[in-house]
């Protein structure tokens, strides 16, 4: 593993801070697509994205 924690910033605002596995679980493996949709999925939290 390359890191223990990941920070996700959107326009300079912290929207997520967690382990890589937890962040992937929160967004359901979302990859690619619209950056605003990805940010919303992470911000919404587990099961809300």
C-alpha positions in Angstrom: 0.0 0.0 0.0 1.3 3.5 -0.9 -0.5 5.4 1.9 -2.5 5.0 5.1 -4.8 8.0 4.6 -6.1 9.9 1.6 -7.4 13.5 1.6 -9.9 14.7 -1.1 -10.1 18.4 -1.7 -12.6 20.2 -3.9 -11.9 23.8 -4.7 -9.6 24.0 -1.7 -12.2 22.5 0.8 -11.6 19.3 2.6 -14.4 16.9 1.6 -13.0 13.5 2.7 -10.2 12.1 4.8 -10.0 8.4 5.4 -8.2 5.2 4.4 -8.2 4.3 0.7 -10.4 1.3 1.3 -13.0 3.3 3.3 -13.2 6.0 0.6 -13.7 3.4 -2.2 -16.4 1.8 -0.1 -18.1 5.2 0.4 -18.3 5.9 -3.4 -18.9 2.4 -4.5 -15.8 2.3 -6.6 -16.8 5.3 -8.7 -14.0 6.1 -11.1 -13.9 8.5 -14.0 -16.8 10.6 -15.1 -17.9 13.9 -13.9 -15.7 15.4 -11.1 -18.6 17.1 -9.4 -20.5 13.8 -9.2 -17.5 12.1 -7.7 -17.1 14.9 -5.1 -20.8 14.7 -4.3 -20.6 10.9 -3.8 -17.7 11.3 -1.4 -19.3 14.2 0.5 -22.5 12.4 0.9 -20.9 9.6 3.0 -21.4 5.9 3.1 -24.4 4.6 1.2 -25.5 8.1 0.1 -23.5 8.5 -3.1 
